[in-house]
């Protein structure tokens, strides 16, 4: 365990699976890694499947998270879901600021910060995503972009609260493309993220888990998860197959 940081692997199912398919996948995940306690494991299905997946995984060590939330507690926000509604289902996590939300739905750092605040206030664990595009990396702006998103998203988070959230570094150019940052590229950014956390919050930065996301698969998981500052993975496509997801979990365990 890296400085007492328990590895955390979460599966982001995105907009996949009918209710019956989600139930089947959750059962398969439960059977493969449901008794594993050395790695924190979660799956994040679509809103329509949350209650069912929570029920399937209730007696296991696998937690459930939502893929998004609204920053307001209630109100006339058609199509949105509040933190307390998510928590009421039995969820423990919520993904916030995923690059697809930023790129396709116009989410800003300020909006991410409001959602992080709402999640923390609602006793959920936010999984806050940050990452640069290919154009930004090629322009030498990786650290500028990633640290800007980090600072913006954590604008209302105190040092005492910092260890209650999870960060996920997801280079946009590696999400769903089959391309993966090399172990060294990923570690370089994770290390710089932790340095910024130390600069702003002190020693608590060593307790914050930073996942890597971006075409994580069984064949590259061991190298990535073996890096000093990579504490787990936010898994996309590979999380839709229980055997592949379980292999990544086991790589984190090893």
Phi, psi and omega in degrees: 000130186278104179050044178065022175267113180287128179302144183225118178244123180237139178258123177261103184283349179053212183267065180230157172081126166287176181299316181293322178293322178295319178299314181298315180295318179297320178298317181294319177297316179301317182292329184273320185227009186295341180256002182279123182248350181285341176238133173282131185231140176213156171234147184234090179277177174297159181305322184296338184254359186302310184299318180295314182292322175302317181296317180297321187263004188305318184268008181252179178273358182274126178268173181231141177226162174265165183265356183187167174204170173258153183278342179271152182285329180193170175139187183275073181234074185306130178088356181260164181228130184274159181301316183291333175292321178293313181296325181297335177284342183108010178284152179244345187227163170210130176281133182228134174075025176303147185302329178293326175292320181291314186281318187268336186237010170072023180291140182248168177301321180295320177293320177299317180300320179294321180290321177300317179298316180296318181296314179297317179296330180269010175068023171264156175269113177285138169253096187269122186263140176218152179169155185258157175278170178298319180298320180292321177295314182295336178273003179075025185252015185306305183295320178302313183289311185295316181289330175295317177295321178299308181297318181295315182291333182262016188305326183251013182264128179275165178299324179294332182270346192302319184288354179275355179242166178239140175255149176228113175274116181231097175300122188302326183290350181251001184272114177071011183258346186088346176276143178228140172300142176296162178306318183290319178298315181295315181297322180301317181287318178301318179297319180291324176299314181293324176300317180296321178297321178295319180300323185264333188231356177080209190295339180299340179302331181286350179264350184278129178272134180239110178278158169251141176222143179140087180057042174285130182224166179304327185279347176243356186295318185299316180295316180295312186285350176276355181285148187302326185250010177257115191253017181151196184215145168255108193259130178265258186306320182292343179282351179276355175238117188300324182292319179292316179298316179298323178296323178292318177301315182293327176296322176294323180294321182286000000 
